[in-house]
């Protein structure tokens, strides 16, 4: 597995680039978020897709973008090209918002995704993309450590089998606490009364 490339861009177009790493040129398929000009030094996070007739390297601006790509390719009937088109059209964060908000209209804006495909994406990615969002980074409901505590508690509740909308409602209903254990206890009490 090639997880990251760091080198100099030799060629670049809208959907691909060639990165020279120690004298070897790697062709990398990229979404528009990865912009580079020939001669620039670049680091891209990558995923190697092995098919019957090719080895294709896909590159991303961040680990999060790569994770969203991997989640998309895990959906039935969504291959790497369609996943890349989705990232190129909406971007990682907007894809999360569309899936979580069940925004079929936004998802059908992606070339190759119709109404049924959008519904399948929502069904299969609802938990995955929300869970990927809860990686310990600050959330809109709090900044700094408070956001991290909320993310930690949401992750624990998801591990216990609670749905993302249930955990979000429970956390919104309990007083904020910087202690994750106390916040988890309060959220569980709230969820137990459902």
MODELLER restraints for C-alpha pairs under 7 A, 6 or more apart:
rsr = mdl.restraints
at = mdl.atoms
rsr.add(forms.Gaussian(group=physical.xy_distance, feature=features.Distance(at['CA:1:A'], at['CA:48:A']), mean=6.32, stdev=0.5))
rsr.add(forms.Gaussian(group=physical.xy_distance, feature=features.Distance(at['CA:2:A'], at['CA:46:A']), mean=6.36, stdev=0.5))
rsr.add(forms.Gaussian(group=physical.xy_distance, feature=features.Distance(at['CA:2:A'], at['CA:47:A']), mean=6.48, stdev=0.5))
rsr.add(forms.Gaussian(group=physical.xy_distance, feature=features.Distance(at['CA:2:A'], at['CA:48:A']), mean=6.39, stdev=0.5))
rsr.add(forms.Gaussian(group=physical.xy_distance, feature=features.Distance(at['CA:3:A'], at['CA:45:A']), mean=5.81, stdev=0.5))
rsr.add(forms.Gaussian(group=physical.xy_distance, feature=features.Distance(at['CA:3:A'], at['CA:46:A']), mean=4.88, stdev=0.5))
rsr.add(forms.Gaussian(group=physical.xy_distance, feature=features.Distance(at['CA:3:A'], at['CA:47:A']), mean=6.05, stdev=0.5))
rsr.add(forms.Gaussian(group=physical.xy_distance, feature=features.Distance(at['CA:4:A'], at['CA:43:A']), mean=6.98, stdev=0.5))
rsr.add(forms.Gaussian(group=physical.xy_distance, feature=features.Distance(at['CA:4:A'], at['CA:44:A']), mean=5.61, stdev=0.5))
rsr.add(forms.Gaussian(group=physical.xy_distance, feature=features.Distance(at['CA:4:A'], at['CA:45:A']), mean=4.35, stdev=0.5))
rsr.add(forms.Gaussian(group=physical.xy_distance, feature=features.Distance(at['CA:4:A'], at['CA:46:A']), mean=5.13, stdev=0.5))
rsr.add(forms.Gaussian(group=physical.xy_distance, feature=features.Distance(at['CA:5:A'], at['CA:43:A']), mean=5.54, stdev=0.5))
rsr.add(forms.Gaussian(group=physical.xy_distance, feature=features.Distance(at['CA:5:A'], at['CA:44:A']), mean=5.41, stdev=0.5))
rsr.add(forms.Gaussian(group=physical.xy_distance, feature=features.Distance(at['CA:5:A'], at['CA:45:A']), mean=6.57, stdev=0.5))
rsr.add(forms.Gaussian(group=physical.xy_distance, feature=features.Distance(at['CA:6:A'], at['CA:21:A']), mean=6.52, stdev=0.5))
rsr.add(forms.Gaussian(group=physical.xy_distance, feature=features.Distance(at['CA:6:A'], at['CA:42:A']), mean=5.67, stdev=0.5))
rsr.add(forms.Gaussian(group=physical.xy_distance, feature=features.Distance(at['CA:6:A'], at['CA:43:A']), mean=4.20, stdev=0.5))
rsr.add(forms.Gaussian(group=physical.xy_distance, feature=features.Distance(at['CA:6:A'], at['CA:44:A']), mean=6.58, stdev=0.5))
rsr.add(forms.Gaussian(group=physical.xy_distance, feature=features.Distance(at['CA:7:A'], at['CA:19:A']), mean=5.86, stdev=0.5))
rsr.add(forms.Gaussian(group=physical.xy_distance, feature=features.Distance(at['CA:7:A'], at['CA:20:A']), mean=5.42, stdev=0.5))
rsr.add(forms.Gaussian(group=physical.xy_distance, feature=features.Distance(at['CA:7:A'], at['CA:21:A']), mean=4.76, stdev=0.5))
rsr.add(forms.Gaussian(group=physical.xy_distance, feature=features.Distance(at['CA:7:A'], at['CA:41:A']), mean=5.47, stdev=0.5))
rsr.add(forms.Gaussian(group=physical.xy_distance, feature=features.Distance(at['CA:7:A'], at['CA:42:A']), mean=5.60, stdev=0.5))
rsr.add(forms.Gaussian(group=physical.xy_distance, feature=features.Distance(at['CA:7:A'], at['CA:43:A']), mean=6.56, stdev=0.5))
rsr.add(forms.Gaussian(group=physical.xy_distance, feature=features.Distance(at['CA:8:A'], at['CA:19:A']), mean=5.45, stdev=0.5))
rsr.add(forms.Gaussian(group=physical.xy_distance, feature=features.Distance(at['CA:8:A'], at['CA:20:A']), mean=5.15, stdev=0.5))
rsr.add(forms.Gaussian(group=physical.xy_distance, feature=features.Distance(at['CA:8:A'], at['CA:21:A']), mean=6.83, stdev=0.5))
rsr.add(forms.Gaussian(group=physical.xy_distance, feature=features.Distance(at['CA:8:A'], at['CA:39:A']), mean=5.88, stdev=0.5))
rsr.add(forms.Gaussian(group=physical.xy_distance, feature=features.Distance(at['CA:8:A'], at['CA:40:A']), mean=5.54, stdev=0.5))
rsr.add(forms.Gaussian(group=physical.xy_distance, feature=features.Distance(at['CA:8:A'], at['CA:41:A']), mean=4.33, stdev=0.5))
rsr.add(forms.Gaussian(group=physical.xy_distance, feature=features.Distance(at['CA:8:A'], at['CA:42:A']), mean=6.05, stdev=0.5))
rsr.add(forms.Gaussian(group=physical.xy_distance, feature=features.Distance(at['CA:9:A'], at['CA:17:A']), mean=6.89, stdev=0.5))
rsr.add(forms.Gaussian(group=physical.xy_distance, feature=features.Distance(at['CA:9:A'], at['CA:18:A']), mean=5.85, stdev=0.5))
rsr.add(forms.Gaussian(group=physical.xy_distance, feature=features.Distance(at['CA:9:A'], at['CA:19:A']), mean=4.49, stdev=0.5))
rsr.add(forms.Gaussian(group=physical.xy_distance, feature=features.Distance(at['CA:9:A'], at['CA:20:A']), mean=6.17, stdev=0.5))
rsr.add(forms.Gaussian(group=physical.xy_distance, feature=features.Distance(at['CA:9:A'], at['CA:37:A']), mean=6.55, stdev=0.5))
rsr.add(forms.Gaussian(group=physical.xy_distance, feature=features.Distance(at['CA:9:A'], at['CA:38:A']), mean=4.80, stdev=0.5))
rsr.add(forms.Gaussian(group=physical.xy_distance, feature=features.Distance(at['CA:9:A'], at['CA:39:A']), mean=5.38, stdev=0.5))
rsr.add(forms.Gaussian(group=physical.xy_distance, feature=features.Distance(at['CA:9:A'], at['CA:40:A']), mean=5.54, stdev=0.5))
rsr.add(forms.Gaussian(group=physical.xy_distance, feature=features.Distance(at['CA:9:A'], at['CA:41:A']), mean=6.28, stdev=0.5))
rsr.add(forms.Gaussian(group=physical.xy_distance, feature=features.Distance(at['CA:9:A'], at['CA:42:A']), mean=6.87, stdev=0.5))
rsr.add(forms.Gaussian(group=physical.xy_distance, feature=features.Distance(at['CA:10:A'], at['CA:18:A']), mean=5.43, stdev=0.5))
rsr.add(forms.Gaussian(group=physical.xy_distance, feature=features.Distance(at['CA:10:A'], at['CA:19:A']), mean=5.78, stdev=0.5))
rsr.add(forms.Gaussian(group=physical.xy_distance, feature=features.Distance(at['CA:10:A'], at['CA:20:A']), mean=6.35, stdev=0.5))
rsr.add(forms.Gaussian(group=physical.xy_distance, feature=features.Distance(at['CA:10:A'], at['CA:38:A']), mean=4.90, stdev=0.5))
rsr.add(forms.Gaussian(group=physical.xy_distance, feature=features.Distance(at['CA:10:A'], at['CA:39:A']), mean=6.17, stdev=0.5))
rsr.add(forms.Gaussian(group=physical.xy_distance, feature=features.Distance(at['CA:11:A'], at['CA:17:A']), mean=5.32, stdev=0.5))
rsr.add(forms.Gaussian(group=physical.xy_distance, feature=features.Distance(at['CA:11:A'], at['CA:18:A']), mean=5.05, stdev=0.5))
rsr.add(forms.Gaussian(group=physical.xy_distance, feature=features.Distance(at['CA:11:A'], at['CA:38:A']), mean=5.40, stdev=0.5))
rsr.add(forms.Gaussian(group=physical.xy_distance, feature=features.Distance(at['CA:12:A'], at['CA:18:A']), mean=6.49, stdev=0.5))
rsr.add(forms.Gaussian(group=physical.xy_distance, feature=features.Distance(at['CA:12:A'], at['CA:36:A']), mean=6.75, stdev=0.5))
rsr.add(forms.Gaussian(group=physical.xy_distance, feature=features.Distance(at['CA:12:A'], at['CA:37:A']), mean=6.15, stdev=0.5))
rsr.add(forms.Gaussian(group=physical.xy_distance, feature=features.Distance(at['CA:12:A'], at['CA:38:A']), mean=6.32, stdev=0.5))
rsr.add(forms.Gaussian(group=physical.xy_distance, feature=features.Distance(at['CA:14:A'], at['CA:32:A']), mean=6.39, stdev=0.5))
rsr.add(forms.Gaussian(group=physical.xy_distance, feature=features.Distance(at['CA:15:A'], at['CA:29:A']), mean=5.75, stdev=0.5))
rsr.add(forms.Gaussian(group=physical.xy_distance, feature=features.Distance(at['CA:15:A'], at['CA:30:A']), mean=5.14, stdev=0.5))
rsr.add(forms.Gaussian(group=physical.xy_distance, feature=features.Distance(at['CA:15:A'], at['CA:31:A']), mean=5.98, stdev=0.5))
rsr.add(forms.Gaussian(group=physical.xy_distance, feature=features.Distance(at['CA:15:A'], at['CA:32:A']), mean=6.76, stdev=0.5))
rsr.add(forms.Gaussian(group=physical.xy_distance, feature=features.Distance(at['CA:16:A'], at['CA:27:A']), mean=6.95, stdev=0.5))
rsr.add(forms.Gaussian(group=physical.xy_distance, feature=features.Distance(at['CA:16:A'], at['CA:28:A']), mean=5.46, stdev=0.5))
rsr.add(forms.Gaussian(group=physical.xy_distance, feature=features.Distance(at['CA:16:A'], at['CA:29:A']), mean=4.24, stdev=0.5))
rsr.add(forms.Gaussian(group=physical.xy_distance, feature=features.Distance(at['CA:16:A'], at['CA:30:A']), mean=5.20, stdev=0.5))
rsr.add(forms.Gaussian(group=physical.xy_distance, feature=features.Distance(at['CA:17:A'], at['CA:27:A']), mean=5.76, stdev=0.5))
rsr.add(forms.Gaussian(group=physical.xy_distance, feature=features.Distance(at['CA:17:A'], at['CA:28:A']), mean=5.38, stdev=0.5))
rsr.add(forms.Gaussian(group=physical.xy_distance, feature=features.Distance(at['CA:17:A'], at['CA:29:A']), mean=6.64, stdev=0.5))
rsr.add(forms.Gaussian(group=physical.xy_distance, feature=features.Distance(at['CA:18:A'], at['CA:25:A']), mean=5.85, stdev=0.5))
rsr.add(forms.Gaussian(group=physical.xy_distance, feature=features.Distance(at['CA:18:A'], at['CA:26:A']), mean=5.28, stdev=0.5))
rsr.add(forms.Gaussian(group=physical.xy_distance, feature=features.Distance(at['CA:18:A'], at['CA:27:A']), mean=4.36, stdev=0.5))
rsr.add(forms.Gaussian(group=physical.xy_distance, feature=features.Distance(at['CA:18:A'], at['CA:28:A']), mean=6.08, stdev=0.5))
rsr.add(forms.Gaussian(group=physical.xy_distance, feature=features.Distance(at['CA:19:A'], at['CA:25:A']), mean=5.34, stdev=0.5))
rsr.add(forms.Gaussian(group=physical.xy_distance, feature=features.Distance(at['CA:19:A'], at['CA:26:A']), mean=5.17, stdev=0.5))
rsr.add(forms.Gaussian(group=physical.xy_distance, feature=features.Distance(at['CA:19:A'], at['CA:27:A']), mean=6.53, stdev=0.5))
rsr.add(forms.Gaussian(group=physical.xy_distance, feature=features.Distance(at['CA:20:A'], at['CA:26:A']), mean=6.36, stdev=0.5))
rsr.add(forms.Gaussian(group=physical.xy_distance, feature=features.Distance(at['CA:27:A'], at['CA:57:A']), mean=6.82, stdev=0.5))
rsr.add(forms.Gaussian(group=physical.xy_distance, feature=features.Distance(at['CA:28:A'], at['CA:57:A']), mean=5.01, stdev=0.5))
rsr.add(forms.Gaussian(group=physical.xy_distance, feature=features.Distance(at['CA:28:A'], at['CA:58:A']), mean=5.26, stdev=0.5))
rsr.add(forms.Gaussian(group=physical.xy_distance, feature=features.Distance(at['CA:28:A'], at['CA:59:A']), mean=5.75, stdev=0.5))
rsr.add(forms.Gaussian(group=physical.xy_distance, feature=features.Distance(at['CA:29:A'], at['CA:57:A']), mean=6.19, stdev=0.5))
rsr.add(forms.Gaussian(group=physical.xy_distance, feature=features.Distance(at['CA:29:A'], at['CA:58:A']), mean=4.62, stdev=0.5))
rsr.add(forms.Gaussian(group=physical.xy_distance, feature=features.Distance(at['CA:29:A'], at['CA:59:A']), mean=5.96, stdev=0.5))
rsr.add(forms.Gaussian(group=physical.xy_distance, feature=features.Distance(at['CA:30:A'], at['CA:58:A']), mean=5.86, stdev=0.5))
rsr.add(forms.Gaussian(group=physical.xy_distance, feature=features.Distance(at['CA:30:A'], at['CA:59:A']), mean=5.07, stdev=0.5))
rsr.add(forms.Gaussian(group=physical.xy_distance, feature=features.Distance(at['CA:30:A'], at['CA:60:A']), mean=6.27, stdev=0.5))
rsr.add(forms.Gaussian(group=physical.xy_distance, feature=features.Distance(at['CA:31:A'], at['CA:84:A']), mean=5.98, stdev=0.5))
rsr.add(forms.Gaussian(group=physical.xy_distance, feature=features.Distance(at['CA:31:A'], at['CA:87:A']), mean=6.41, stdev=0.5))
rsr.add(forms.Gaussian(group=physical.xy_distance, feature=features.Distance(at['CA:31:A'], at['CA:88:A']), mean=4.96, stdev=0.5))
rsr.add(forms.Gaussian(group=physical.xy_distance, feature=features.Distance(at['CA:32:A'], at['CA:88:A']), mean=5.61, stdev=0.5))
rsr.add(forms.Gaussian(group=physical.xy_distance, feature=features.Distance(at['CA:33:A'], at['CA:61:A']), mean=6.42, stdev=0.5))
rsr.add(forms.Gaussian(group=physical.xy_distance, feature=features.Distance(at['CA:34:A'], at['CA:60:A']), mean=6.26, stdev=0.5))
rsr.add(forms.Gaussian(group=physical.xy_distance, feature=features.Distance(at['CA:34:A'], at['CA:61:A']), mean=5.43, stdev=0.5))
rsr.add(forms.Gaussian(group=physical.xy_distance, feature=features.Distance(at['CA:44:A'], at['CA:59:A']), mean=5.54, stdev=0.5))
rsr.add(forms.Gaussian(group=physical.xy_distance, feature=features.Distance(at['CA:44:A'], at['CA:60:A']), mean=5.49, stdev=0.5))
rsr.add(forms.Gaussian(group=physical.xy_distance, feature=features.Distance(at['CA:44:A'], at['CA:61:A']), mean=5.70, stdev=0.5))
rsr.add(forms.Gaussian(group=physical.xy_distance, feature=features.Distance(at['CA:45:A'], at['CA:59:A']), mean=5.47, stdev=0.5))
rsr.add(forms.Gaussian(group=physical.xy_distance, feature=features.Distance(at['CA:45:A'], at['CA:60:A']), mean=5.10, stdev=0.5))
rsr.add(forms.Gaussian(group=physical.xy_distance, feature=features.Distance(at['CA:45:A'], at['CA:61:A']), mean=6.45, stdev=0.5))
rsr.add(forms.Gaussian(group=physical.xy_distance, feature=features.Distance(at['CA:45:A'], at['CA:62:A']), mean=6.22, stdev=0.5))
rsr.add(forms.Gaussian(group=physical.xy_distance, feature=features.Distance(at['CA:45:A'], at['CA:63:A']), mean=6.20, stdev=0.5))
rsr.add(forms.Gaussian(group=physical.xy_distance, feature=features.Distance(at['CA:45:A'], at['CA:66:A']), mean=6.91, stdev=0.5))
rsr.add(forms.Gaussian(group=physical.xy_distance, feature=features.Distance(at['CA:46:A'], at['CA:57:A']), mean=6.54, stdev=0.5))
rsr.add(forms.Gaussian(group=physical.xy_distance, feature=features.Distance(at['CA:46:A'], at['CA:58:A']), mean=5.38, stdev=0.5))
rsr.add(forms.Gaussian(group=physical.xy_distance, feature=features.Distance(at['CA:46:A'], at['CA:59:A']), mean=4.33, stdev=0.5))
rsr.add(forms.Gaussian(group=physical.xy_distance, feature=features.Distance(at['CA:46:A'], at['CA:60:A']), mean=6.15, stdev=0.5))
rsr.add(forms.Gaussian(group=physical.xy_distance, feature=features.Distance(at['CA:47:A'], at['CA:57:A']), mean=5.81, stdev=0.5))
rsr.add(forms.Gaussian(group=physical.xy_distance, feature=features.Distance(at['CA:47:A'], at['CA:58:A']), mean=5.27, stdev=0.5))
rsr.add(forms.Gaussian(group=physical.xy_distance, feature=features.Distance(at['CA:47:A'], at['CA:59:A']), mean=6.63, stdev=0.5))
rsr.add(forms.Gaussian(group=physical.xy_distance, feature=features.Distance(at['CA:48:A'], at['CA:55:A']), mean=6.81, stdev=0.5))
rsr.add(forms.Gaussian(group=physical.xy_distance, feature=features.Distance(at['CA:48:A'], at['CA:56:A']), mean=5.74, stdev=0.5))
rsr.add(forms.Gaussian(group=physical.xy_distance, feature=features.Distance(at['CA:48:A'], at['CA:57:A']), mean=4.52, stdev=0.5))
rsr.add(forms.Gaussian(group=physical.xy_distance, feature=features.Distance(at['CA:48:A'], at['CA:58:A']), mean=6.33, stdev=0.5))
rsr.add(forms.Gaussian(group=physical.xy_distance, feature=features.Distance(at['CA:49:A'], at['CA:55:A']), mean=5.83, stdev=0.5))
rsr.add(forms.Gaussian(group=physical.xy_distance, feature=features.Distance(at['CA:49:A'], at['CA:56:A']), mean=5.16, stdev=0.5))
rsr.add(forms.Gaussian(group=physical.xy_distance, feature=features.Distance(at['CA:49:A'], at['CA:57:A']), mean=6.26, stdev=0.5))
rsr.add(forms.Gaussian(group=physical.xy_distance, feature=features.Distance(at['CA:50:A'], at['CA:56:A']), mean=6.51, stdev=0.5))
rsr.add(forms.Gaussian(group=physical.xy_distance, feature=features.Distance(at['CA:60:A'], at['CA:66:A']), mean=5.75, stdev=0.5))
rsr.add(forms.Gaussian(group=physical.xy_distance, feature=features.Distance(at['CA:65:A'], at['CA:92:A']), mean=5.60, stdev=0.5))
rsr.add(forms.Gaussian(group=physical.xy_distance, feature=features.Distance(at['CA:68:A'], at['CA:92:A']), mean=6.25, stdev=0.5))
rsr.add(forms.Gaussian(group=physical.xy_distance, feature=features.Distance(at['CA:69:A'], at['CA:83:A']), mean=5.82, stdev=0.5))
rsr.add(forms.Gaussian(group=physical.xy_distance, feature=features.Distance(at['CA:69:A'], at['CA:84:A']), mean=6.91, stdev=0.5))
rsr.add(forms.Gaussian(group=physical.xy_distance, feature=features.Distance(at['CA:72:A'], at['CA:78:A']), mean=6.60, stdev=0.5))
rsr.add(forms.Gaussian(group=physical.xy_distance, feature=features.Distance(at['CA:72:A'], at['CA:83:A']), mean=5.62, stdev=0.5))
rsr.add(forms.Gaussian(group=physical.xy_distance, feature=features.Distance(at['CA:73:A'], at['CA:79:A']), mean=5.31, stdev=0.5))
rsr.add(forms.Gaussian(group=physical.xy_distance, feature=features.Distance(at['CA:73:A'], at['CA:80:A']), mean=5.94, stdev=0.5))
rsr.add(forms.Gaussian(group=physical.xy_distance, feature=features.Distance(at['CA:73:A'], at['CA:83:A']), mean=6.16, stdev=0.5))
rsr.add(forms.Gaussian(group=physical.xy_distance, feature=features.Distance(at['CA:75:A'], at['CA:121:A']), mean=6.74, stdev=0.5))
rsr.add(forms.Gaussian(group=physical.xy_distance, feature=features.Distance(at['CA:75:A'], at['CA:124:A']), mean=6.39, stdev=0.5))
rsr.add(forms.Gaussian(group=physical.xy_distance, feature=features.Distance(at['CA:82:A'], at['CA:112:A']), mean=6.81, stdev=0.5))
rsr.add(forms.Gaussian(group=physical.xy_distance, feature=features.Distance(at['CA:85:A'], at['CA:110:A']), mean=6.64, stdev=0.5))
rsr.add(forms.Gaussian(group=physical.xy_distance, feature=features.Distance(at['CA:85:A'], at['CA:111:A']), mean=6.99, stdev=0.5))
rsr.add(forms.Gaussian(group=physical.xy_distance, feature=features.Distance(at['CA:86:A'], at['CA:110:A']), mean=5.51, stdev=0.5))
rsr.add(forms.Gaussian(group=physical.xy_distance, feature=features.Distance(at['CA:89:A'], at['CA:110:A']), mean=5.92, stdev=0.5))
rsr.add(forms.Gaussian(group=physical.xy_distance, feature=features.Distance(at['CA:96:A'], at['CA:129:A']), mean=5.92, stdev=0.5))
rsr.add(forms.Gaussian(group=physical.xy_distance, feature=features.Distance(at['CA:96:A'], at['CA:130:A']), mean=6.91, stdev=0.5))
rsr.add(forms.Gaussian(group=physical.xy_distance, feature=features.Distance(at['CA:98:A'], at['CA:106:A']), mean=6.31, stdev=0.5))
rsr.add(forms.Gaussian(group=physical.xy_distance, feature=features.Distance(at['CA:98:A'], at['CA:107:A']), mean=6.69, stdev=0.5))
rsr.add(forms.Gaussian(group=physical.xy_distance, feature=features.Distance(at['CA:99:A'], at['CA:122:A']), mean=4.94, stdev=0.5))
rsr.add(forms.Gaussian(group=physical.xy_distance, feature=features.Distance(at['CA:99:A'], at['CA:125:A']), mean=6.89, stdev=0.5))
rsr.add(forms.Gaussian(group=physical.xy_distance, feature=features.Distance(at['CA:99:A'], at['CA:126:A']), mean=5.88, stdev=0.5))
rsr.add(forms.Gaussian(group=physical.xy_distance, feature=features.Distance(at['CA:100:A'], at['CA:126:A']), mean=5.83, stdev=0.5))
rsr.add(forms.Gaussian(group=physical.xy_distance, feature=features.Distance(at['CA:100:A'], at['CA:130:A']), mean=6.91, stdev=0.5))
rsr.add(forms.Gaussian(group=physical.xy_distance, feature=features.Distance(at['CA:102:A'], at['CA:122:A']), mean=6.16, stdev=0.5))
rsr.add(forms.Gaussian(group=physical.xy_distance, feature=features.Distance(at['CA:104:A'], at['CA:115:A']), mean=6.64, stdev=0.5))
rsr.add(forms.Gaussian(group=physical.xy_distance, feature=features.Distance(at['CA:104:A'], at['CA:118:A']), mean=5.59, stdev=0.5))
rsr.add(forms.Gaussian(group=physical.xy_distance, feature=features.Distance(at['CA:104:A'], at['CA:119:A']), mean=6.65, stdev=0.5))
rsr.add(forms.Gaussian(group=physical.xy_distance, feature=features.Distance(at['CA:107:A'], at['CA:113:A']), mean=6.90, stdev=0.5))
rsr.add(forms.Gaussian(group=physical.xy_distance, feature=features.Distance(at['CA:107:A'], at['CA:118:A']), mean=5.55, stdev=0.5))
rsr.add(forms.Gaussian(group=physical.xy_distance, feature=features.Distance(at['CA:108:A'], at['CA:114:A']), mean=5.26, stdev=0.5))
rsr.add(forms.Gaussian(group=physical.xy_distance, feature=features.Distance(at['CA:108:A'], at['CA:115:A']), mean=6.18, stdev=0.5))
rsr.add(forms.Gaussian(group=physical.xy_distance, feature=features.Distance(at['CA:108:A'], at['CA:118:A']), mean=6.16, stdev=0.5))
rsr.add(forms.Gaussian(group=physical.xy_distance, feature=features.Distance(at['CA:127:A'], at['CA:164:A']), mean=6.86, stdev=0.5))
rsr.add(forms.Gaussian(group=physical.xy_distance, feature=features.Distance(at['CA:130:A'], at['CA:164:A']), mean=6.98, stdev=0.5))
rsr.add(forms.Gaussian(group=physical.xy_distance, feature=features.Distance(at['CA:131:A'], at['CA:155:A']), mean=6.98, stdev=0.5))
rsr.add(forms.Gaussian(group=physical.xy_distance, feature=features.Distance(at['CA:134:A'], at['CA:151:A']), mean=5.12, stdev=0.5))
rsr.add(forms.Gaussian(group=physical.xy_distance, feature=features.Distance(at['CA:134:A'], at['CA:155:A']), mean=6.52, stdev=0.5))
rsr.add(forms.Gaussian(group=physical.xy_distance, feature=features.Distance(at['CA:135:A'], at['CA:151:A']), mean=6.81, stdev=0.5))
rsr.add(forms.Gaussian(group=physical.xy_distance, feature=features.Distance(at['CA:136:A'], at['CA:148:A']), mean=4.96, stdev=0.5))
rsr.add(forms.Gaussian(group=physical.xy_distance, feature=features.Distance(at['CA:136:A'], at['CA:151:A']), mean=5.32, stdev=0.5))
rsr.add(forms.Gaussian(group=physical.xy_distance, feature=features.Distance(at['CA:136:A'], at['CA:152:A']), mean=6.25, stdev=0.5))
rsr.add(forms.Gaussian(group=physical.xy_distance, feature=features.Distance(at['CA:137:A'], at['CA:147:A']), mean=6.95, stdev=0.5))
rsr.add(forms.Gaussian(group=physical.xy_distance, feature=features.Distance(at['CA:137:A'], at['CA:148:A']), mean=5.83, stdev=0.5))
rsr.add(forms.Gaussian(group=physical.xy_distance, feature=features.Distance(at['CA:138:A'], at['CA:144:A']), mean=5.79, stdev=0.5))
rsr.add(forms.Gaussian(group=physical.xy_distance, feature=features.Distance(at['CA:138:A'], at['CA:147:A']), mean=4.31, stdev=0.5))
rsr.add(forms.Gaussian(group=physical.xy_distance, feature=features.Distance(at['CA:138:A'], at['CA:148:A']), mean=5.41, stdev=0.5))
rsr.add(forms.Gaussian(group=physical.xy_distance, feature=features.Distance(at['CA:139:A'], at['CA:147:A']), mean=4.88, stdev=0.5))
rsr.add(forms.Gaussian(group=physical.xy_distance, feature=features.Distance(at['CA:141:A'], at['CA:147:A']), mean=6.46, stdev=0.5))
rsr.add(forms.Gaussian(group=physical.xy_distance, feature=features.Distance(at['CA:146:A'], at['CA:178:A']), mean=6.02, stdev=0.5))
rsr.add(forms.Gaussian(group=physical.xy_distance, feature=features.Distance(at['CA:149:A'], at['CA:178:A']), mean=6.49, stdev=0.5))
rsr.add(forms.Gaussian(group=physical.xy_distance, feature=features.Distance(at['CA:149:A'], at['CA:180:A']), mean=5.51, stdev=0.5))
rsr.add(forms.Gaussian(group=physical.xy_distance, feature=features.Distance(at['CA:153:A'], at['CA:180:A']), mean=6.29, stdev=0.5))
rsr.add(forms.Gaussian(group=physical.xy_distance, feature=features.Distance(at['CA:153:A'], at['CA:184:A']), mean=5.67, stdev=0.5))
rsr.add(forms.Gaussian(group=physical.xy_distance, feature=features.Distance(at['CA:154:A'], at['CA:167:A']), mean=6.10, stdev=0.5))
rsr.add(forms.Gaussian(group=physical.xy_distance, feature=features.Distance(at['CA:157:A'], at['CA:167:A']), mean=6.64, stdev=0.5))
rsr.add(forms.Gaussian(group=physical.xy_distance, feature=features.Distance(at['CA:158:A'], at['CA:164:A']), mean=6.88, stdev=0.5))
rsr.add(forms.Gaussian(group=physical.xy_distance, feature=features.Distance(at['CA:170:A'], at['CA:187:A']), mean=5.39, stdev=0.5))
rsr.add(forms.Gaussian(group=physical.xy_distance, feature=features.Distance(at['CA:170:A'], at['CA:190:A']), mean=5.97, stdev=0.5))
rsr.add(forms.Gaussian(group=physical.xy_distance, feature=features.Distance(at['CA:170:A'], at['CA:191:A']), mean=6.30, stdev=0.5))
rsr.add(forms.Gaussian(group=physical.xy_distance, feature=features.Distance(at['CA:171:A'], at['CA:187:A']), mean=5.88, stdev=0.5))
rsr.add(forms.Gaussian(group=physical.xy_distance, feature=features.Distance(at['CA:174:A'], at['CA:186:A']), mean=6.50, stdev=0.5))
rsr.add(forms.Gaussian(group=physical.xy_distance, feature=features.Distance(at['CA:174:A'], at['CA:187:A']), mean=6.59, stdev=0.5))
rsr.add(forms.Gaussian(group=physical.xy_distance, feature=features.Distance(at['CA:177:A'], at['CA:183:A']), mean=5.71, stdev=0.5))
